Protein backbone atom coordinates (compact mmCIF):
# COMPACT_ATOMS: atom_id res chain seq x y z
CA UNK A 1 0.00 0.00 0.00
CA UNK A 2 2.84 2.39 0.69
CA UNK A 3 3.90 2.22 -2.96
CA UNK A 4 0.47 3.10 -4.38
CA UNK A 5 0.69 6.91 -4.05
CA UNK A 6 4.12 6.97 -5.72
CA UNK A 7 2.96 4.63 -8.48
CA UNK A 8 -0.07 6.82 -9.20
CA UNK A 9 2.06 9.99 -9.19
CA UNK A 10 4.45 8.50 -11.73
CA UNK A 11 1.97 6.83 -14.05
CA UNK A 12 -1.05 9.09 -13.67
CA UNK A 13 0.42 12.55 -12.95
CA UNK A 14 -2.90 14.28 -13.65
CA UNK A 15 -4.50 12.46 -10.70
CA UNK A 16 -5.28 14.80 -7.83
CA UNK A 17 -7.04 12.42 -5.47
CA UNK A 18 -7.47 8.71 -4.87
CA UNK A 19 -10.47 7.26 -3.12
CA UNK A 20 -10.34 4.10 -1.05
CA UNK A 21 -13.32 2.66 0.77
CA UNK A 22 -13.04 0.39 3.80
CA UNK A 23 -15.58 -0.99 6.25
CA UNK A 24 -15.05 0.81 9.56
CA UNK A 25 -15.08 -2.49 11.42
CA UNK A 26 -12.02 -3.65 9.46
CA UNK A 27 -9.44 -2.11 11.78
CA UNK A 28 -6.48 -3.89 10.19
CA UNK A 29 -7.28 -2.51 6.75
CA UNK A 30 -7.79 0.96 8.17
CA UNK A 31 -4.36 0.81 9.85
CA UNK A 32 -2.71 -0.30 6.60
CA UNK A 33 -4.24 2.63 4.72
CA UNK A 34 -3.36 5.12 7.47
CA UNK A 35 0.26 3.92 7.63
CA UNK A 36 0.47 4.41 3.87
CA UNK A 37 -0.53 8.06 4.35
CA UNK A 38 -4.22 7.94 3.47
CA UNK A 39 -6.61 9.96 5.62
CA UNK A 40 -10.34 9.77 6.28
CA UNK A 41 -12.15 12.50 4.36
CA UNK A 42 -15.72 11.22 4.59
CA UNK A 43 -17.92 8.44 5.95
CA UNK A 44 -21.02 6.92 4.43
CA UNK A 45 -23.58 4.22 5.11
CA UNK A 46 -23.72 1.35 2.61
CA UNK A 47 -25.35 -2.05 2.20
CA UNK A 48 -22.70 -3.70 4.37
CA UNK A 49 -22.71 -1.01 7.02
CA UNK A 50 -20.76 2.12 7.70
CA UNK A 51 -17.70 2.77 5.51
CA UNK A 52 -14.94 5.35 5.39
CA UNK A 53 -13.68 6.92 2.21
C-alpha positions in Angstrom: 0.0 0.0 0.0 2.8 2.4 0.7 3.9 2.2 -3.0 0.5 3.1 -4.4 0.7 6.9 -4.1 4.1 7.0 -5.7 3.0 4.6 -8.5 -0.1 6.8 -9.2 2.1 10.0 -9.2 4.5 8.5 -11.7 2.0 6.8 -14.1 -1.1 9.1 -13.7 0.4 12.5 -13.0 -2.9 14.3 -13.6 -4.5 12.5 -10.7 -5.3 14.8 -7.8 -7.0 12.4 -5.5 -7.5 8.7 -4.9 -10.5 7.3 -3.1 -10.3 4.1 -1.0 -13.3 2.7 0.8 -13.0 0.4 3.8 -15.6 -1.0 6.2 -15.1 0.8 9.6 -15.1 -2.5 11.4 -12.0 -3.6 9.5 -9.4 -2.1 11.8 -6.5 -3.9 10.2 -7.3 -2.5 6.7 -7.8 1.0 8.2 -4.4 0.8 9.8 -2.7 -0.3 6.6 -4.2 2.6 4.7 -3.4 5.1 7.5 0.3 3.9 7.6 0.5 4.4 3.9 -0.5 8.1 4.4 -4.2 7.9 3.5 -6.6 10.0 5.6 -10.3 9.8 6.3 -12.1 12.5 4.4 -15.7 11.2 4.6 -17.9 8.4 5.9 -21.0 6.9 4.4 -23.6 4.2 5.1 -23.7 1.4 2.6 -25.4 -2.1 2.2 -22.7 -3.7 4.4 -22.7 -1.0 7.0 -20.8 2.1 7.7 -17.7 2.8 5.5 -14.9 5.3 5.4 -13.7 6.9 2.2 
